[in-house]
Each structure stands twice: as C-alpha cells, then as structure tokens.
C-alpha cells in the first residue's frame, strides 16, 4: 500500500476552504479591502538578496504535520516581534488552518506590529487568496510548484506581481526547479522537506544549487539548524534561509536568530503600531 500523499490532501482541503470563504466574502468586497494595502514585494526581494549578512526568513507557526504542536501558547505577534529584534530579514506567517493551525488574522495582527517584509505561508491555489494576502498585509506569497499545474503557476505569479506581491516559488527536486525557472520566478525556494512524505533531506538544497540561475534569489528551506549548514549553503549560492521549527521551539527566538546569524546583537523596541 502506497504512503498517503499529504500535499494532495492539504491542497484538496485548501480548495474547499477557499470556496467557503468566497461564499462568505464576495470577491468585490475583498478587492476593495486589498486596494487600501501597500504591499512591499520589491522590499521582500531586496531583503532576501542582501550580500552583507545572513538573510533569515523566520517562521511563525503553531503546529506542523511532522512535529505536531510547536507552541501550545502561540502568540504570533510576540514571536514575530522577537524575530524582528533578533535581526530576521523577513517573517513568514502560516495561515493554513487545518494542518498548521494558522489564520489570516495572525498575518493581520503581525502586520500591525512589525515593519519587516511578511510572507503569507499557505497553499495558494486560487487568485482569491492573493487578494486575501494583500488585504491582510502580506508583501509576498508562497507558490508551491508541486501543488500547481504550470499554467496556473505562471498565472498566479503574474497576478501576484501585478498586485505588488513578491512570490517565493517552492521546489523540491530537479523537474520542479526547471518549471520554476521556466515560469520566470525571481525567488526560488528549495524545500528540504518532501511535502508528500514529510521526510527531510538537507542535501536537496545541495543537489539543486548548481542549477539555480545566478539571477535568481535562492532560498533554502526546512531542516536547517546550524550556522555551519547556512555557511555551506551560502557558499553554494543560496542567499536566504527559511527557518521555523528551530526558532519556534527555542524559549528565546530573538537570541536564537542573533546567535545563528553570528551577530549576537538583539535590537529592542522596534515594533511599530
């Protein structure tokens, strides 16, 4: 008997959730709310492409399918504020409700308190979600190649750019990287975790490094724990690193980021209302 395909299950659930939200919140009203936002997609890309530091996308998530509950007392605003104090380049906020206990309200709350670029981390399958992301204060969205047909990947990416949102186009293996490159992606993340089986192999980033175009901002995601790993992957060409569980399970996320970056500097009092 073959193992269950978790990605397919999550995508199916996401499509049902989007249909429900669409019924409750008409597209026209959502677009009006989104029009009042001013997303910084270019700022997100610039933050990840800086050459003078280790660029960390620090992730806020309460739960993961692989590890279960990471933070029983989950306060995304408190966590995001600490990430900012620790020197993160950007913050990823999980908004998927069924498997990660996320919500758009978490993203909205974080946006109100931190100034860093924000990534809406979810399983984007519909244009409606792009307007949700913009309305909630996101600067960027995640597009998972394995969850989308090529024509949909291209269309969603183009629409996101039109809305001022950056896109982090996520791949896991060589064929997906080819599709991401063909789509014109400017930021490509290599997820070391196989979303179908949840197995983690940090060498996935090593294997794909040579095929990552120099013009692209390469991001290594998942399973990263040490500065040595980051230094090795940076030498291979990666410009940013998405890290979640390593920080979510640390009692002092600000110190954990500063320590991983090697700065040891924690900047207090940088939240904004």
C-alpha positions as CSV (number, residue, x, y, z in Angstrom):
1,X,0.0,0.0,0.0
2,X,1.5,3.4,-1.0
3,X,2.0,6.1,1.5
4,X,-0.6,8.9,1.7
5,X,0.1,12.0,-0.4
6,X,-0.1,14.7,2.2
7,X,0.3,17.5,-0.3
8,X,-2.6,16.4,-2.3
9,X,-4.7,16.1,0.9
10,X,-3.8,19.7,2.0
11,X,-4.4,21.1,-1.4
12,X,-7.8,19.5,-1.6
13,X,-8.7,20.9,1.8
14,X,-7.5,24.3,0.8
15,X,-9.7,24.4,-2.3
16,X,-12.7,23.6,-0.1
17,X,-11.8,26.3,2.4
18,X,-11.3,28.9,-0.4
19,X,-14.8,28.1,-1.8
20,X,-16.3,28.5,1.7
21,X,-14.6,31.8,2.3
22,X,-15.6,33.0,-1.2
23,X,-19.2,32.3,-0.4
24,X,-19.0,34.3,2.9
25,X,-16.9,37.1,1.5
26,X,-17.7,38.3,-2.0
27,X,-14.7,39.0,-4.3
28,X,-15.6,42.6,-4.9
29,X,-15.6,43.5,-1.2
30,X,-12.2,41.7,-0.8
31,X,-10.7,43.6,-3.7
32,X,-11.8,46.9,-2.1
33,X,-10.0,46.0,1.1
34,X,-6.9,44.8,-0.8
35,X,-6.8,48.1,-2.7
36,X,-6.2,50.0,0.5
37,X,-3.0,48.0,1.2
38,X,0.5,48.9,0.0
39,X,2.5,45.7,-0.3
40,X,6.3,45.8,-0.5
41,X,7.1,43.0,-2.9
42,X,10.2,44.6,-4.0
43,X,11.2,45.2,-0.4
44,X,10.8,41.5,0.3
45,X,13.1,40.6,-2.6
46,X,15.7,43.2,-1.6
47,X,15.7,42.0,2.0
48,X,16.4,38.4,0.8
49,X,19.1,39.4,-1.7
50,X,21.4,41.4,0.6
51,X,25.0,40.3,0.4
52,X,26.3,41.7,3.6
53,X,24.6,39.4,6.1
54,X,22.9,36.0,6.6
55,X,19.3,36.6,5.4
56,X,16.8,34.6,7.5
57,X,13.1,34.3,6.9
58,X,11.9,33.4,10.4
59,X,8.6,31.5,10.5
60,X,5.6,31.8,12.8
61,X,3.7,28.5,13.0
62,X,1.8,26.9,15.9
63,X,1.8,23.3,14.5
64,X,3.3,21.2,11.7
65,X,2.1,17.9,10.4
66,X,5.5,16.3,11.0
67,X,6.2,17.6,14.6
68,X,2.7,18.3,16.0
69,X,2.2,21.3,18.2
70,X,5.3,23.5,18.4
71,X,3.9,26.2,20.7
72,X,0.8,25.5,22.8
73,X,0.7,29.1,24.0
74,X,1.0,30.5,20.4
75,X,1.2,34.3,20.1
76,X,2.4,35.2,16.6
77,X,2.7,38.9,17.4
78,X,5.1,38.2,20.3
79,X,7.1,35.7,18.3
80,X,7.3,38.0,15.2
81,X,8.4,40.9,17.4
82,X,11.2,38.8,18.8
83,X,12.2,37.7,15.3
84,X,12.5,41.3,14.3
85,X,14.6,42.1,17.4
86,X,16.9,39.2,16.6
87,X,17.7,40.5,13.1
88,X,15.5,38.5,10.8
89,X,15.3,39.7,7.2
90,X,11.7,38.8,6.8
91,X,8.9,36.9,8.6
92,X,6.8,34.0,7.3
93,X,3.4,33.6,8.9
94,X,1.5,30.3,8.5
95,X,-2.2,31.0,7.6
96,X,-3.3,27.4,6.7
97,X,-5.9,26.5,9.3
98,X,-6.4,22.7,9.1
99,X,-2.9,21.3,9.3
100,X,-0.9,24.2,10.7
101,X,-3.5,26.0,13.0
102,X,-2.9,29.2,11.1
103,X,-5.2,32.0,10.1
104,X,-5.2,35.2,8.1
105,X,-5.9,37.0,11.4
106,X,-2.4,36.0,12.6
107,X,-1.0,37.7,9.5
108,X,-3.1,40.9,10.0
109,X,-2.0,41.1,13.7
110,X,1.7,40.7,12.9
111,X,1.5,43.3,10.1
112,X,0.2,45.8,12.6
113,X,3.2,45.3,14.9
114,X,6.3,44.7,12.8
115,X,7.9,46.6,9.9
116,X,9.7,43.6,8.3
117,X,8.5,42.2,5.0
118,X,5.9,39.5,5.5
119,X,5.4,36.2,3.6
120,X,1.9,34.6,3.6
121,X,2.8,30.9,4.0
122,X,-0.1,28.9,2.7
123,X,-1.1,26.6,-0.1
124,X,-2.0,29.2,-2.8
125,X,-4.2,27.6,-5.4
126,X,-6.6,30.5,-6.3
127,X,-6.4,34.2,-7.2
128,X,-8.8,34.9,-4.4
129,X,-6.0,34.0,-1.9
130,X,-3.7,36.6,-3.5
131,X,-6.3,39.4,-2.7
132,X,-6.6,37.9,0.8
133,X,-2.9,38.1,1.3
134,X,-2.7,41.7,0.1
135,X,-5.6,42.7,2.3
136,X,-4.1,41.1,5.3
137,X,-0.8,42.9,4.9
138,X,1.4,40.4,3.1
139,X,4.3,41.5,1.0
140,X,4.9,38.1,-0.6
141,X,3.1,34.8,-1.1
142,X,4.3,31.2,-1.4
143,X,3.6,29.3,-4.6
144,X,4.4,25.5,-4.4
145,X,5.3,24.1,-7.8
146,X,4.2,20.6,-6.9
147,X,0.7,21.9,-6.0
148,X,0.1,23.7,-9.3
149,X,-0.2,23.0,-13.0
150,X,2.3,25.1,-14.9
151,X,-0.2,27.4,-16.5
152,X,-1.7,28.1,-13.0
153,X,1.8,28.7,-11.6
154,X,2.6,31.2,-14.3
155,X,-0.8,32.9,-14.0
156,X,-0.8,33.2,-10.2
157,X,2.8,34.5,-10.2
158,X,2.0,37.2,-12.8
159,X,-1.2,38.2,-10.9
160,X,0.8,38.4,-7.6
161,X,3.3,40.7,-9.2
162,X,0.5,42.9,-10.6
163,X,-0.8,43.2,-7.0
164,X,2.6,44.3,-5.8
165,X,3.3,40.9,-4.1
166,X,6.6,39.1,-4.4
167,X,6.5,35.3,-4.9
168,X,8.6,32.6,-3.3
169,X,8.3,29.7,-5.7
170,X,9.0,26.5,-3.9
171,X,10.5,23.3,-5.4
172,X,11.9,20.1,-4.0
173,X,13.5,18.3,-7.0
174,X,15.1,19.0,-10.4
175,X,12.0,18.8,-12.6
176,X,10.2,21.3,-10.3
177,X,13.2,23.6,-10.4
178,X,13.0,23.6,-14.2
179,X,9.3,24.5,-14.0
180,X,10.1,27.4,-11.6
181,X,12.8,28.7,-13.8
182,X,10.5,28.4,-16.9
183,X,7.9,30.4,-15.0
184,X,10.2,33.4,-14.7
185,X,10.4,33.1,-10.9
186,X,12.7,35.7,-9.3
187,X,12.8,34.0,-5.9
188,X,13.1,30.2,-5.7
189,X,13.0,28.2,-2.5
190,X,14.3,24.7,-2.3
191,X,12.2,22.9,0.4
192,X,14.4,20.2,2.0
193,X,11.2,18.6,3.3
194,X,9.3,16.4,0.8
195,X,5.7,17.7,1.3
196,X,4.3,14.4,0.1
197,X,6.0,12.3,2.7
198,X,7.4,14.9,5.2
199,X,10.9,13.4,5.1
200,X,13.7,15.9,5.4
201,X,16.9,15.8,3.3
202,X,19.0,19.0,3.6
203,X,21.1,17.7,0.7
204,X,18.2,18.6,-1.6
205,X,19.5,22.1,-1.5
206,X,23.0,21.0,-2.2
207,X,21.8,18.9,-5.2
208,X,19.9,21.8,-6.8
209,X,22.4,24.6,-6.1
210,X,24.3,24.2,-9.3
211,X,21.2,24.5,-11.4
212,X,20.0,27.7,-9.7
213,X,20.4,30.6,-12.0
214,X,22.6,33.4,-10.7
215,X,19.9,35.9,-11.4
216,X,17.5,34.2,-9.0
217,X,17.4,34.7,-5.3
218,X,17.9,31.1,-4.0
219,X,16.3,30.2,-0.6
220,X,17.0,27.0,1.3
221,X,14.0,25.9,3.4
222,X,13.4,23.4,6.3
223,X,15.6,21.3,8.4
224,X,18.3,23.9,8.9
225,X,19.7,24.1,12.4
226,X,23.4,25.2,12.4
227,X,25.5,28.1,11.2
228,X,27.7,25.6,9.5
229,X,24.8,24.5,7.3
230,X,24.0,28.1,6.4
231,X,27.6,28.9,5.6
232,X,27.9,25.8,3.4
233,X,24.7,26.6,1.5
234,X,25.6,30.3,1.2
235,X,28.9,29.3,-0.4
236,X,26.8,27.1,-2.8
237,X,24.9,30.3,-3.9
238,X,21.9,30.5,-1.6
239,X,21.1,34.0,-0.4
240,X,18.4,33.4,2.2
241,X,17.2,30.7,4.6
242,X,13.6,29.9,5.8
243,X,13.7,28.5,9.3
244,X,10.7,27.7,11.5
245,X,10.9,24.8,13.9
246,X,14.5,25.7,15.1
247,X,13.2,29.1,16.4
248,X,9.6,28.1,17.4
249,X,11.0,25.6,19.9
250,X,13.5,28.0,21.4
251,X,12.5,29.9,24.5
252,X,14.3,33.0,23.3
253,X,13.7,33.3,19.5
254,X,15.4,36.7,19.3
255,X,18.6,35.3,20.8
256,X,18.4,32.2,18.7
257,X,18.3,34.2,15.5
258,X,21.1,36.6,16.5
259,X,23.2,33.7,17.5
260,X,22.6,31.8,14.3
261,X,23.4,34.9,12.3
262,X,26.6,35.4,14.3
263,X,25.8,39.0,15.2
264,X,24.8,38.4,18.9
265,X,23.0,41.7,18.6
266,X,19.4,42.0,19.7
267,X,17.7,45.3,18.9
268,X,14.9,46.0,21.3
269,X,11.9,48.4,20.9
270,X,11.5,48.1,17.1
271,X,7.8,47.1,16.9
272,X,5.5,49.7,15.3
273,X,1.8,50.4,15.7
